[in-house]
């Protein structure tokens, strides 16, 4: 999985925001705001990664149990898929 190249992550006034670029900037309406954890996962996905990699990196970075991390990643990936942000 990988974040589509038409979106970038910016930190604006302490908040993480997904910004459409190129052709997506014309078609996209709305705003996507991410938590610090969401931004962490986004950065990994921007280079391409599977769920197993996301889970391993999240367990290294945060004090969270595997079941909770896995469920949170599933929810995050589902939202990205629904918004058509990953390929």
NUKOL-768223 format. One record per atom (N, C-alpha, C): x, y, z; residue in three letters; residue number from 1. Coordinates in steps of 0.001 Angstrom, whole numbers, plus 500000, padded with zeros to 6 digits. Example, Ala and Ser with C-alpha at 12.3 -4.5 7.8 and 13.67 -1.06 7.14 Angstrom:
      x      y      z type seq
 513190 494310 507800  ALA   1
 512300 495500 507800  ALA   1
 513200 496700 507800  ALA   1
 512850 497750 507080  SER   2
 513670 498940 507140  SER   2
 512900 500030 507870  SER   2
***
This chain:
      x      y      z type seq
 500849 498825 500000  UNK   1
 500000 500000 500000  UNK   1
 500889 501231 500000  UNK   1
 500351 502262 499389  UNK   2
 501109 503509 499321  UNK   2
 500135 504679 499186  UNK   2
 500477 505800 499816  UNK   3
 499687 507020 499665  UNK   3
 499784 507472 498212  UNK   3
 498670 507859 497627  UNK   4
 498689 508362 496255  UNK   4
 499548 509623 496191  UNK   4
 500233 509782 495090  UNK   5
 501201 510876 494956  UNK   5
 500546 512255 494896  UNK   5
 499236 512316 494772  UNK   6
 498543 513597 494682  UNK   6
 498203 514213 496042  UNK   6
 498745 513640 497107  UNK   7
 498473 514150 498460  UNK   7
 499770 514235 499240  UNK   7
 499898 515305 500019  UNK   8
 501062 515458 500887  UNK   8
 500587 515822 502285  UNK   8
 501433 515572 503249  UNK   9
 501138 515880 504642  UNK   9
 501897 517133 505036  UNK   9
 501201 518073 505638  UNK  10
 501811 519318 506118  UNK  10
 501487 519493 507591  UNK  10
 502418 520078 508318  UNK  11
 502163 520445 509708  UNK  11
 501934 521953 509730  UNK  11
 500713 522335 510086  UNK  12
 500326 523735 510082  UNK  12
 499816 524105 511464  UNK  12
 500477 525051 512091  UNK  13
 500100 525536 513420  UNK  13
 499915 524383 514405  UNK  13
 500824 523410 514340  UNK  14
 500796 522295 515273  UNK  14
 499844 521172 514911  UNK  14
 499131 521297 513806  UNK  15
 498200 520265 513367  UNK  15
 498682 519649 512061  UNK  15
 498424 518354 511907  UNK  16
 498779 517652 510673  UNK  16
 497587 517665 509735  UNK  16
 497823 518137 508499  UNK  17
 496759 518290 507521  UNK  17
 497209 517676 506199  UNK  17
 496302 516916 505567  UNK  18
 496564 516347 504244  UNK  18
 496145 517375 503198  UNK  18
 497068 517657 502277  UNK  19
 496840 518674 501261  UNK  19
 496876 518021 499879  UNK  19
 495836 518229 499069  UNK  20
 495875 517704 497702  UNK  20
 496771 518578 496828  UNK  20
 497462 517959 495885  UNK  21
 498314 518689 494943  UNK  21
 498004 518222 493529  UNK  21
 498539 518929 492564  UNK  22
 498335 518644 491142  UNK  22
 496841 518592 490822  UNK  22
 496416 517594 490092  UNK  23
 495021 517536 489631  UNK  23
 494042 517330 490784  UNK  23
 494478 516715 491856  UNK  24
 493581 516485 493002  UNK  24
 493169 517794 493671  UNK  24
 493999 518813 493573  UNK  25
 493690 520090 494213  UNK  25
 492409 520692 493659  UNK  25
 492107 520425 492397  UNK  26
 490899 520959 491770  UNK  26
 489674 520155 492181  UNK  26
 489809 518831 492264  UNK  27
 488685 517943 492529  UNK  27
 488358 517767 494007  UNK  27
 489312 518014 494874  UNK  28
 489170 517704 496298  UNK  28
 488496 518845 497038  UNK  28
 487468 518529 497792  UNK  29
 486840 519550 498636  UNK  29
 486814 519029 500069  UNK  29
 487207 519834 500976  UNK  30
 487245 519436 502371  UNK  30
 488656 519493 502913  UNK  30
 488817 518926 504101  UNK  31
 490110 518922 504761  UNK  31
 490252 517612 505514  UNK  31
 491448 517106 505548  UNK  32
 491724 515895 506304  UNK  32
 492764 516255 507351  UNK  32
 492390 516106 508593  UNK  33
 493285 516408 509699  UNK  33
 493672 515085 510356  UNK  33
 494961 514910 510644  UNK  34
 495450 513685 511239  UNK  34
 496014 513937 512630  UNK  34
 495902 512932 513473  UNK  35
 496546 512968 514777  UNK  35
 498042 512733 514585  UNK  35
 498806 512828 515641  UNK  36
 500242 512565 515556  UNK  36
 500487 511126 515099  UNK  36
 499706 510181 515616  UNK  37
 499844 508784 515221  UNK  37
 499460 508596 513759  UNK  37
 498394 509251 513329  UNK  38
 497988 509183 511929  UNK  38
 499075 509735 511014  UNK  38
 499702 510814 511421  UNK  39
 500791 511400 510640  UNK  39
 501989 510449 510591  UNK  39
 502266 509777 511697  UNK  40
 503342 508792 511761  UNK  40
 503090 507671 510745  UNK  40
 501870 507136 510742  UNK  41
 501517 506075 509803  UNK  41
 501519 506582 508361  UNK  41
 501054 507814 508160  UNK  42
 501032 508415 506819  UNK  42
 502441 508465 506236  UNK  42
 503399 508911 507043  UNK  43
 504783 509026 506572  UNK  43
 505323 507662 506137  UNK  43
 505002 506623 506868  UNK  44
 505446 505277 506493  UNK  44
 504776 504861 505191  UNK  44
 503468 505104 505091  UNK  45
 502717 504737 503890  UNK  45
 503138 505556 502671  UNK  45
 503659 506737 502877  UNK  46
 504076 507559 501735  UNK  46
 505235 506909 500975  UNK  46
 505973 506042 501659  UNK  47
 507085 505330 501026  UNK  47
 506658 503939 500571  UNK  47
 505468 503523 500984  UNK  48
 504959 502196 500651  UNK  48
 505213 501220 501786  UNK  48
 504168 500560 502253  UNK  49
 504300 499592 503346  UNK  49
 503037 498745 503432  UNK  49
 503195 497560 503977  UNK  50
 502050 496693 504250  UNK  50
 501685 496818 505721  UNK  50
 500545 496271 506084  UNK  51
 500052 496406 507455  UNK  51
 501063 495874 508467  UNK  51
 501722 494772 508146  UNK  52
 502682 494174 509079  UNK  52
 503798 495158 509425  UNK  52
 504260 495909 508435  UNK  53
 505298 496913 508663  UNK  53
 504762 498050 509522  UNK  53
 503548 498497 509217  UNK  54
 502936 499557 510023  UNK  54
 502817 499118 511475  UNK  54
 502380 497887 511689  UNK  55
 502202 497372 513042  UNK  55
 503534 497301 513771  UNK  55
 504543 496773 513123  UNK  56
 505864 496669 513758  UNK  56
 506411 498044 514125  UNK  56
 506300 498996 513218  UNK  57
 506803 500353 513479  UNK  57
 506023 501033 514596  UNK  57
 504704 500803 514621  UNK  58
 503875 501416 515661  UNK  58
 504224 500842 517039  UNK  58
 504459 499542 517106  UNK  59
 504829 498917 518378  UNK  59
 506199 499386 518852  UNK  59
 507099 499704 517923  UNK  60
 508416 500247 518285  UNK  60
 508306 501669 518814  UNK  60
 507416 502452 518219  UNK  61
 507332 503889 518501  UNK  61
 506460 504237 519708  UNK  61
 505381 503479 519910  UNK  62
 504391 503817 520936  UNK  62
 504234 502694 521946  UNK  62
 503870 503066 523146  UNK  63
 503571 502077 524182  UNK  63
 502106 501682 524046  UNK  63
 501881 500649 523252  UNK  64
 500532 500182 522966  UNK  64
 500612 498673 522760  UNK  64
 499546 497976 523139  UNK  65
 499556 496531 522928  UNK  65
 499236 496221 521465  UNK  65
 499606 495035 521036  UNK  66
 499490 494660 519635  UNK  66
 498039 494661 519139  UNK  66
 497115 494178 519959  UNK  67
 495702 494117 519542  UNK  67
 495136 495513 519301  UNK  67
 495437 496441 520195  UNK  68
 494954 497815 520049  UNK  68
 495582 498482 518830  UNK  68
 496894 498310 518669  UNK  69
 497591 498896 517521  UNK  69
 497033 498339 516216  UNK  69
 496810 497051 516149  UNK  70
 496296 496415 514938  UNK  70
 494907 496945 514595  UNK  70
 494047 497060 515585  UNK  71
 492693 497575 515356  UNK  71
 492737 499037 514904  UNK  71
 493611 499834 515517  UNK  72
 493741 501242 515131  UNK  72
 494258 501375 513696  UNK  72
 495215 500555 513325  UNK  73
 495756 500587 511960  UNK  73
 494677 500183 510959  UNK  73
 493914 499144 511291  UNK  74
 492821 498717 510398  UNK  74
 491828 499850 510169  UNK  74
 491478 500545 511237  UNK  75
 490529 501663 511143  UNK  75
 491121 502793 510290  UNK  75
 492382 503099 510505  UNK  76
 493060 504148 509745  UNK  76
 493114 503795 508257  UNK  76
 493504 502573 507946  UNK  77
 493588 502140 506552  UNK  77
 492219 502145 505878  UNK  77
 491198 501742 506616  UNK  78
 489842 501750 506071  UNK  78
 489408 503172 505701  UNK  78
 489721 504125 506574  UNK  79
 489366 505519 506289  UNK  79
 490135 506056 505077  UNK  79
 491407 505690 504955  UNK  80
 492186 506112 503796  UNK  80
 491627 505503 502517  UNK  80
 491222 504236 502571  UNK  81
 490638 503583 501398  UNK  81
 489312 504234 501015  UNK  81
 488486 504523 502007  UNK  82
 487191 505166 501738  UNK  82
 487369 506527 501096  UNK  82
 488421 507237 501477  UNK  83
 488715 508552 500922  UNK  83
 489524 508460 499623  UNK  83
 489839 507250 499200  UNK  84
 490598 507010 497972  UNK  84
 491967 507678 498001  UNK  84
 492658 507521 499132  UNK  85
 493971 508142 499307  UNK  85
 495133 507166 499163  UNK  85
 494842 505863 499119  UNK  86
 495926 504892 498982  UNK  86
 495719 504015 497756  UNK  86
 496851 503494 497284  UNK  87
 496804 502571 496148  UNK  87
 497509 501287 496494  UNK  87
***
